[in-house]
Amino acid sequence: FYNVPNAASLFTSIFVGRYLPSFGVRLVAGFAIDLLVLIAIPLIAILIPAHYISRWIFLCVTGVAGAATSFVFGAGMGLASMFGESAISAFMTGNGISGLIVLVLRLITKVWFKPDEVGYRNSAILYFISAVIFIAICIVLSIYLVRLPEAKSKMEAAKTEQIKDSEKERQPLLPPTEGGVQEQQCLPGLNS
């Protein structure tokens, strides 16, 4: 329930990305949704414990997290692409390192806490607290990043280029004729 909304949202943002808000808005909004999901999951577990409905709520919330994460990834990759190959490499490296950090944190909690109900609960609490802190830091750094002068100028240049491209799309493919009607000649000799 995470990967399907994630992929669907990513492909949708590829095709309609030019109509979406700026990279900064998408980054902060995606991180904020992820933050809300990380807060909601423990609350759901506390408020609706071990109930059939809570499982479906978990699945739906996980789907929302997948869609939000793809927005963050797409916006981050788009923003990095404005800065060139080294920024794209740094973005992808950071993405991989964040996965390794989560893996190491999970291994540490597996070793540190006993494999009983209390240990599982403490491990989950540590995970969610650290994830909320990390996402909050990402929100602050995203806001800082898009406010840097170099980022502002790159995003403004991209917006100007996008406007030029959309104006080119609106121009007719054939020049107008004397009467204002465009003739389209598919095969020579067929138009009379």
Secondary structure as GFF3:
##gff-version 3
##sequence-region A 1 192
A	DSSP	alpha_helix	3	16	.	.	.	ID=ss1
A	DSSP	three_ten_helix	17	19	.	.	.	ID=ss2
A	DSSP	alpha_helix	23	47	.	.	.	ID=ss3
A	DSSP	alpha_helix	52	81	.	.	.	ID=ss4
A	DSSP	alpha_helix	85	112	.	.	.	ID=ss5
A	DSSP	alpha_helix	117	147	.	.	.	ID=ss6
A	DSSP	alpha_helix	149	170	.	.	.	ID=ss7
###
